[in-house]
Amino acid sequence: MVKKLITAIVISSLVPAAAIAATPKPTQAQIDAAKKIEAEKKAAADAAAKKLSSAKKTLQQLTLIATAKRKIYLAAQNDLKIKTNQALIAAKHLQIAQASVSTGKRNIGKLAVNAYVMGGGFTDLDSLLNADGPQDLADRLSALDTLGENNSTALARFKSAEVVASAARTAAESAQKAQAVATLKVAAAKKEADQAAALQKEEVDKLQAVQDKLAKELAVAQKTRLTLEQQRQLALLEEANAGQAILTPDQSKIWPDIGFTGRSSTRSTESIRTAAVAYAAAQVQAKKKYVWGSEGPTTFDCSGLVYAAYRSAGLTWPNWDRLNSSLYWVASKRVPISEMVPGDLVFYSYKGTVSTIHHIAIYAGNGMMWEAHNKDKDLLYSSIYSIKGLMPYGGRV
């Protein structure tokens, strides 16, 4: 039983005090309503998770496409650099060819001038007929041979230079234009792929935000439902134990020590305990009413008064939470009755065991206590011996 109680404390410590229902002892209808809300939140969270998963897959695919496009773009840029270098080389060839054309034109021009100076009849026959002698004839024939050879060479070089220049110009312009167009197309494809991936990333981020929000709402709904169930179970257990205590005969005034243990440390200070006592006294003096499962501010049950008193003194979740009488025994440090100080907790059991503790109060000092007694007597300032079944130890928070 103690193990179960400790487990209950662990569960309770996971639930914020703020999640506790404002109404005393939650009804089954309230718990069913909380379950319905939890189921709705879970369905919404599951749907959002499915949509998010699909969007992430799409993003992954678009990211792969964008990555591939970027690789193609980089390759196109590199190819454009190569084509640009080739165009530069072709331009140099063009310059050389143009120089050759210019040289050819100058040579042909010189030949034409020479032919004009030597006369229109400067032919092989004229050379034979008009020669002044064998030597003059030899000179004329040599000049004709040289002239013819230079003329042929110059014409050939001129034509060749024109062909090379035209081919170089065409190759350079074609390479640059083609690669420039291709690079623009690849750049456009890359931009489109990057934009698609960016838009999908934005969509995924939005869906992730929705999913995170729904997950938080689901967690709150789950905590609310668990807390309502826990609060109801604690109230029912304490109510059942109190009812059993009324029907149990032969209860000891103070139970013997059968080897009880508790926390090894405390969470309160003297000032906190003093403040808790003052709060409890104020509720009793204000003649507040007793209601099962209530923790204030207008009504209380016994453990609700203990919880509210220490909460008002500054102990809040996770160090301090709403438990019932049995669990507060496990969650506090054992203090012999003779060593109790104001603010320590006083416990009552109908069999002298932890599992049969049914009542709790705040020690006021001088053998007195502040308590939420029952629905007939409400809140009281009374002797710690006024109720049978006093446990041999108090509990220091």
Sequence and secondary structure as in RCSB ss.txt:
>XXXX:A:sequence
MVKKLITAIVISSLVPAAAIAATPKPTQAQIDAAKKIEAEKKAAADAAAKKLSSAKKTLQQLTLIATAKRKIYLA
AQNDLKIKTNQALIAAKHLQIAQASVSTGKRNIGKLAVNAYVMGGGFTDLDSLLNADGPQDLADRLSALDTLGEN
NSTALARFKSAEVVASAARTAAESAQKAQAVATLKVAAAKKEADQAAALQKEEVDKLQAVQDKLAKELAVAQKTR
LTLEQQRQLALLEEANAGQAILTPDQSKIWPDIGFTGRSSTRSTESIRTAAVAYAAAQVQAKKKYVWGSEGPTTF
DCSGLVYAAYRSAGLTWPNWDRLNSSLYWVASKRVPISEMVPGDLVFYSYKGTVSTIHHIAIYAGNGMMWEAHNK
DKDLLYSSIYSIKGLMPYGGRV
>XXXX:A:secstr
 HHHHHHHHHHHHTS GGGS SSSS  HHHHHHHHHHHHHHHHHHHHHHHHHHHHHHHHHHHHHHHHHHHHHHHH
HHHHHHHHHHHHHHHHHHHHHHHHHHHHHHHHHHHHHHHHHHH TT SHHHHHHH SSHHHHHHHHHHHHHHHHH
HHHHHHHHHHHHHHHHHHHHHHHHHHHHHHHHHHHHHHHHHHHHHHHHHHHHHHHHHHHHHHHHHHHHHHHHHHH
HHHHHHHHHHHHHHHHHHHHHH  S  SB        BSS    HHHHHHHHHHHHHHHHTT EE TT BSSSEE
 HHHHHHHHHHHTT  TTTS    HHHHHHTSEEEEGGG  TT EEEEESSSSGGGEEEEEEEEETTEEEEEEET
TTEEEEEETTSSS B SEEEE 
